[in-house]
Amino acid sequence: MEGRRQAMPEEQMVPEAPEDENRPPARPLDPVDRSILRMLQLDGRASIRSVAERVHVSRANAYARINRLVEDGVIRGFTARVDHERAGQGASAYITLKIVQNSWRAVREKLQALPGAAHIALVSGDFDVLLLVHTADNRALRELVLTRIQAMPEVLSTRTLLVFEETDLEPEP
């Protein structure tokens, strides 16, 4: 699926300032922090006790480190990995969008509200935004693209890439 409106030349695209420019810089991670991150990426439900035992620190130390990683924004949350097909979302697609200059924040807010939106990225290259969506079927995908995304005044054009098969990569141990 492709829609087209007049695009602005890339040279005129001006990047927006990062929202968190007043945020303090992240503290450096040591090997224990990195080990904790790998463990939690593999099993977000790991207990503090098992994390502490595996990285050879006390439970209090493991607890404090995990809390610091959360407070510093290194760990953004704990989630479940979902098999979208088994969850009734049989169609997945990456949708590329060209957007009006300086409209990223408004577009991101609207895309976040879309049903099935899984990942949104501002990127460089031939398009501006890459959006991953999961929908019940191709009909729902078509409706999402044609009636929701292309109706946004900030969206100049879209291109839809159907996902035939996907594999989640595990973090290296």
Phi and psi restraints in degrees (value plus and minus 20) as a CYANA .aco file:
   2 GLU   PHI    -160.7  -120.7
   2 GLU   PSI     114.7   154.7
   3 GLY   PHI    -145.6  -105.6
   3 GLY   PSI     131.5   171.5
   4 ARG   PHI    -161.6  -121.6
   4 ARG   PSI     115.0   155.0
   5 ARG   PHI    -150.6  -110.6
   5 ARG   PSI     151.0   191.0
   6 GLN   PHI     -80.3   -40.3
   6 GLN   PSI     103.5   143.5
   7 ALA   PHI    -114.6   -74.6
   7 ALA   PSI     132.9   172.9
   8 MET   PHI    -108.2   -68.2
   8 MET   PSI     119.0   159.0
   9 PRO   PHI     -76.8   -36.8
   9 PRO   PSI     123.7   163.7
  10 GLU   PHI     -78.1   -38.1
  10 GLU   PSI     -53.7   -13.7
  11 GLU   PHI     -82.3   -42.3
  11 GLU   PSI     -43.4    -3.4
  12 GLN   PHI    -109.4   -69.4
  12 GLN   PSI     -27.1    12.9
  13 MET   PHI     -91.0   -51.0
  13 MET   PSI     105.4   145.4
  14 VAL   PHI    -131.7   -91.7
  14 VAL   PSI     100.1   140.1
  15 PRO   PHI     -86.4   -46.4
  15 PRO   PSI     125.1   165.1
  16 GLU   PHI    -103.8   -63.8
  16 GLU   PSI     133.7   173.7
  17 ALA   PHI     -87.8   -47.8
  17 ALA   PSI     123.4   163.4
  18 PRO   PHI     -81.4   -41.4
  18 PRO   PSI     122.0   162.0
  19 GLU   PHI     -86.0   -46.0
  19 GLU   PSI     -48.8    -8.8
  20 ASP   PHI    -124.5   -84.5
  20 ASP   PSI      19.2    59.2
  21 GLU   PHI     -90.0   -50.0
  21 GLU   PSI     -38.7     1.3
  22 ASN   PHI    -111.9   -71.9
  22 ASN   PSI     -19.8    20.2
  23 ARG   PHI     -95.4   -55.4
  23 ARG   PSI     118.3   158.3
  24 PRO   PHI     -85.0   -45.0
  24 PRO   PSI     132.5   172.5
  25 PRO   PHI     -84.9   -44.9
  25 PRO   PSI     129.9   169.9
  26 ALA   PHI     -88.0   -48.0
  26 ALA   PSI     124.4   164.4
  27 ARG   PHI     -96.3   -56.3
  27 ARG   PSI     127.6   167.6
  28 PRO   PHI     -85.4   -45.4
  28 PRO   PSI     126.8   166.8
  29 LEU   PHI    -115.2   -75.2
  29 LEU   PSI     115.7   155.7
  30 ASP   PHI    -115.0   -75.0
  30 ASP   PSI     155.5   195.5
  31 PRO   PHI     -78.1   -38.1
  31 PRO   PSI     -53.4   -13.4
  32 VAL   PHI     -87.4   -47.4
  32 VAL   PSI     -63.9   -23.9
  33 ASP   PHI     -78.4   -38.4
  33 ASP   PSI     -64.5   -24.5
  34 ARG   PHI     -84.8   -44.8
  34 ARG   PSI     -57.4   -17.4
  35 SER   PHI     -85.1   -45.1
  35 SER   PSI     -61.5   -21.5
  36 ILE   PHI     -82.1   -42.1
  36 ILE   PSI     -64.4   -24.4
  37 LEU   PHI     -80.1   -40.1
  37 LEU   PSI     -65.3   -25.3
  38 ARG   PHI     -80.6   -40.6
  38 ARG   PSI     -63.5   -23.5
  39 MET   PHI     -81.7   -41.7
  39 MET   PSI     -65.6   -25.6
  40 LEU   PHI     -91.3   -51.3
  40 LEU   PSI     -47.2    -7.2
  41 GLN   PHI     -88.5   -48.5
  41 GLN   PSI     -56.4   -16.4
  42 LEU   PHI     -95.3   -55.3
  42 LEU   PSI     -57.7   -17.7
  43 ASP   PHI    -166.8  -126.8
  43 ASP   PSI      73.0   113.0
  44 GLY   PHI     -86.6   -46.6
  44 GLY   PSI     -30.4     9.6
  45 ARG   PHI    -119.2   -79.2
  45 ARG   PSI     -12.1    27.9
  46 ALA   PHI     -79.7   -39.7
  46 ALA   PSI     118.7   158.7
  47 SER   PHI     -95.8   -55.8
  47 SER   PSI     137.9   177.9
  48 ILE   PHI     -77.9   -37.9
  48 ILE   PSI     -61.0   -21.0
  49 ARG   PHI     -80.3   -40.3
  49 ARG   PSI     -66.3   -26.3
  50 SER   PHI     -88.6   -48.6
  50 SER   PSI     -56.2   -16.2
  51 VAL   PHI     -82.4   -42.4
  51 VAL   PSI     -68.1   -28.1
  52 ALA   PHI     -79.2   -39.2
  52 ALA   PSI     -64.7   -24.7
  53 GLU   PHI     -83.3   -43.3
  53 GLU   PSI     -62.3   -22.3
  54 ARG   PHI     -89.7   -49.7
  54 ARG   PSI     -52.5   -12.5
  55 VAL   PHI    -120.9   -80.9
  55 VAL   PSI     -17.4    22.6
  56 HIS   PHI      42.8    82.8
  56 HIS   PSI      29.5    69.5
  57 VAL   PHI    -153.0  -113.0
  57 VAL   PSI     148.8   188.8
  58 SER   PHI     -90.8   -50.8
  58 SER   PSI     141.7   181.7
  59 ARG   PHI     -82.0   -42.0
  59 ARG   PSI     -60.0   -20.0
  60 ALA   PHI     -81.4   -41.4
  60 ALA   PSI     -61.4   -21.4
  61 ASN   PHI     -86.4   -46.4
  61 ASN   PSI     -64.4   -24.4
  62 ALA   PHI     -81.7   -41.7
  62 ALA   PSI     -64.4   -24.4
  63 TYR   PHI     -80.6   -40.6
  63 TYR   PSI     -66.2   -26.2
  64 ALA   PHI     -84.1   -44.1
  64 ALA   PSI     -61.2   -21.2
  65 ARG   PHI     -85.3   -45.3
  65 ARG   PSI     -64.4   -24.4
  66 ILE   PHI     -83.4   -43.4
  66 ILE   PSI     -63.5   -23.5
  67 ASN   PHI     -80.1   -40.1
  67 ASN   PSI     -61.9   -21.9
  68 ARG   PHI     -84.6   -44.6
  68 ARG   PSI     -61.3   -21.3
  69 LEU   PHI     -83.1   -43.1
  69 LEU   PSI     -55.3   -15.3
  70 VAL   PHI     -91.2   -51.2
  70 VAL   PSI     -68.8   -28.8
  71 GLU   PHI     -81.3   -41.3
  71 GLU   PSI     -56.9   -16.9
  72 ASP   PHI     -97.2   -57.2
  72 ASP   PSI     -26.4    13.6
  73 GLY   PHI      62.6   102.6
  73 GLY   PSI     -13.5    26.5
  74 VAL   PHI     -88.7   -48.7
  74 VAL   PSI     -66.6   -26.6
  75 ILE   PHI    -115.3   -75.3
  75 ILE   PSI      97.1   137.1
  76 ARG   PHI    -112.4   -72.4
  76 ARG   PSI     -28.7    11.3
  77 GLY   PHI     138.1   178.1
  77 GLY   PSI     155.5   195.5
  78 PHE   PHI    -142.9  -102.9
  78 PHE   PSI     105.3   145.3
  79 THR   PHI    -155.0  -115.0
  79 THR   PSI     150.9   190.9
  80 ALA   PHI    -120.7   -80.7
  80 ALA   PSI     122.8   162.8
  81 ARG   PHI    -107.0   -67.0
  81 ARG   PSI     106.1   146.1
  82 VAL   PHI    -128.8   -88.8
  82 VAL   PSI     118.0   158.0
  83 ASP   PHI    -105.1   -65.1
  83 ASP   PSI      82.6   122.6
  84 HIS   PHI     -83.4   -43.4
  84 HIS   PSI     -56.3   -16.3
  85 GLU   PHI     -83.7   -43.7
  85 GLU   PSI     -66.0   -26.0
  86 ARG   PHI     -88.0   -48.0
  86 ARG   PSI     -41.9    -1.9
  87 ALA   PHI    -110.5   -70.5
  87 ALA   PSI      -9.5    30.5
  88 GLY   PHI      66.1   106.1
  88 GLY   PSI      -4.4    35.6
  89 GLN   PHI    -136.1   -96.1
  89 GLN   PSI      55.4    95.4
  90 GLY   PHI     -95.6   -55.6
  90 GLY   PSI     -32.5     7.5
  91 ALA   PHI    -136.6   -96.6
  91 ALA   PSI     110.0   150.0
  92 SER   PHI    -148.3  -108.3
  92 SER   PSI     127.9   167.9
  93 ALA   PHI    -174.0  -134.0
  93 ALA   PSI     130.5   170.5
  94 TYR   PHI    -119.1   -79.1
  94 TYR   PSI     111.2   151.2
  95 ILE   PHI    -138.4   -98.4
  95 ILE   PSI     105.3   145.3
  96 THR   PHI    -116.5   -76.5
  96 THR   PSI     122.3   162.3
  97 LEU   PHI    -150.3  -110.3
  97 LEU   PSI     118.0   158.0
  98 LYS   PHI    -120.9   -80.9
  98 LYS   PSI     112.6   152.6
  99 ILE   PHI    -145.3  -105.3
  99 ILE   PSI     143.1   183.1
 100 VAL   PHI     -83.3   -43.3
 100 VAL   PSI     120.8   160.8
 101 GLN   PHI     -72.6   -32.6
 101 GLN   PSI     117.6   157.6
 102 ASN   PHI      43.6    83.6
 102 ASN   PSI       5.0    45.0
 103 SER   PHI    -129.6   -89.6
 103 SER   PSI     -10.7    29.3
 104 TRP   PHI     -72.8   -32.8
 104 TRP   PSI     -70.1   -30.1
 105 ARG   PHI     -82.3   -42.3
 105 ARG   PSI     -62.6   -22.6
 106 ALA   PHI     -85.7   -45.7
 106 ALA   PSI     -62.8   -22.8
 107 VAL   PHI     -85.5   -45.5
 107 VAL   PSI     -65.1   -25.1
 108 ARG   PHI     -77.8   -37.8
 108 ARG   PSI     -63.5   -23.5
 109 GLU   PHI     -81.0   -41.0
 109 GLU   PSI     -62.0   -22.0
 110 LYS   PHI     -90.1   -50.1
 110 LYS   PSI     -59.2   -19.2
 111 LEU   PHI     -87.8   -47.8
 111 LEU   PSI     -57.0   -17.0
 112 GLN   PHI     -80.7   -40.7
 112 GLN   PSI     -49.2    -9.2
 113 ALA   PHI    -102.3   -62.3
 113 ALA   PSI     -28.0    12.0
 114 LEU   PHI     -91.9   -51.9
 114 LEU   PSI     119.7   159.7
 115 PRO   PHI     -87.3   -47.3
 115 PRO   PSI     112.9   152.9
 116 GLY   PHI      67.3   107.3
 116 GLY   PSI     -23.8    16.2
 117 ALA   PHI     -87.1   -47.1
 117 ALA   PSI     106.1   146.1
 118 ALA   PHI    -133.9   -93.9
 118 ALA   PSI     -50.9   -10.9
 119 HIS   PHI    -175.1  -135.1
 119 HIS   PSI     116.1   156.1
 120 ILE   PHI    -151.5  -111.5
 120 ILE   PSI     110.5   150.5
 121 ALA   PHI    -157.7  -117.7
 121 ALA   PSI     114.9   154.9
 122 LEU   PHI    -105.1   -65.1
 122 LEU   PSI     103.3   143.3
 123 VAL   PHI    -150.1  -110.1
 123 VAL   PSI     150.2   190.2
 124 SER   PHI    -123.9   -83.9
 124 SER   PSI     144.0   184.0
 125 GLY   PHI      99.2   139.2
 125 GLY   PSI    -166.9  -126.9
 126 ASP   PHI     -94.3   -54.3
 126 ASP   PSI     -33.3     6.7
 127 PHE   PHI    -159.3  -119.3
 127 PHE   PSI     151.7   191.7
 128 ASP   PHI    -123.9   -83.9
 128 ASP   PSI     -54.5   -14.5
 129 VAL   PHI    -149.8  -109.8
 129 VAL   PSI     120.4   160.4
 130 LEU   PHI    -138.8   -98.8
 130 LEU   PSI     103.9   143.9
 131 LEU   PHI    -143.7  -103.7
 131 LEU   PSI     108.8   148.8
 132 LEU   PHI    -122.9   -82.9
 132 LEU   PSI     108.2   148.2
 133 VAL   PHI    -148.7  -108.7
 133 VAL   PSI     132.3   172.3
 134 HIS   PHI    -146.0  -106.0
 134 HIS   PSI     106.2   146.2
 135 THR   PHI    -150.6  -110.6
 135 THR   PSI     147.9   187.9
 136 ALA   PHI     -82.2   -42.2
 136 ALA   PSI     -61.1   -21.1
 137 ASP   PHI    -180.7  -140.7
 137 ASP   PSI    -197.9  -157.9
 138 ASN   PHI     -86.8   -46.8
 138 ASN   PSI     -50.7   -10.7
 139 ARG   PHI     -83.5   -43.5
 139 ARG   PSI     -65.7   -25.7
 140 ALA   PHI     -84.7   -44.7
 140 ALA   PSI     -57.2   -17.2
 141 LEU   PHI     -83.1   -43.1
 141 LEU   PSI     -65.4   -25.4
 142 ARG   PHI     -78.4   -38.4
 142 ARG   PSI     -66.7   -26.7
 143 GLU   PHI     -82.0   -42.0
 143 GLU   PSI     -61.6   -21.6
 144 LEU   PHI     -80.3   -40.3
 144 LEU   PSI     -67.2   -27.2
 145 VAL   PHI     -90.8   -50.8
 145 VAL   PSI     -71.1   -31.1
 146 LEU   PHI     -96.1   -56.1
 146 LEU   PSI     -56.0   -16.0
 147 THR   PHI    -122.0   -82.0
 147 THR   PSI     -41.1    -1.1
 148 ARG   PHI    -125.0   -85.0
 148 ARG   PSI     -75.5   -35.5
 149 ILE   PHI     -93.6   -53.6
 149 ILE   PSI     -70.4   -30.4
 150 GLN   PHI     -89.6   -49.6
 150 GLN   PSI     -34.0     6.0
 151 ALA   PHI    -100.8   -60.8
 151 ALA   PSI     -31.6     8.4
 152 MET   PHI     -91.4   -51.4
 152 MET   PSI     105.4   145.4
 153 PRO   PHI     -82.2   -42.2
 153 PRO   PSI     -44.1    -4.1
 154 GLU   PHI    -100.1   -60.1
 154 GLU   PSI     -33.1     6.9
 155 VAL   PHI    -109.3   -69.3
 155 VAL   PSI      98.3   138.3
 156 LEU   PHI    -105.6   -65.6
 156 LEU   PSI     -59.4   -19.4
 157 SER   PHI    -179.8  -139.8
 157 SER   PSI     139.2   179.2
 158 THR   PHI    -155.3  -115.3
 158 THR   PSI     139.1   179.1
 159 ARG   PHI    -163.1  -123.1
 159 ARG   PSI     112.3   152.3
 160 THR   PHI    -128.6   -88.6
 160 THR   PSI     107.8   147.8
 161 LEU   PHI    -135.0   -95.0
 161 LEU   PSI      91.1   131.1
 162 LEU   PHI     -90.5   -50.5
 162 LEU   PSI     121.6   161.6
 163 VAL   PHI    -117.0   -77.0
 163 VAL   PSI     100.2   140.2
 164 PHE   PHI    -107.9   -67.9
 164 PHE   PSI     -53.3   -13.3
 165 GLU   PHI    -178.9  -138.9
 165 GLU   PSI     125.6   165.6
 166 GLU   PHI    -160.6  -120.6
 166 GLU   PSI     132.9   172.9
 167 THR   PHI    -154.9  -114.9
 167 THR   PSI     103.6   143.6
 168 ASP   PHI     -98.5   -58.5
 168 ASP   PSI     112.1   152.1
 169 LEU   PHI    -109.7   -69.7
 169 LEU   PSI     117.0   157.0
 170 GLU   PHI    -104.7   -64.7
 170 GLU   PSI     125.5   165.5
 171 PRO   PHI     -85.1   -45.1
 171 PRO   PSI     129.8   169.8
 172 GLU   PHI     -88.0   -48.0
 172 GLU   PSI     119.1   159.1
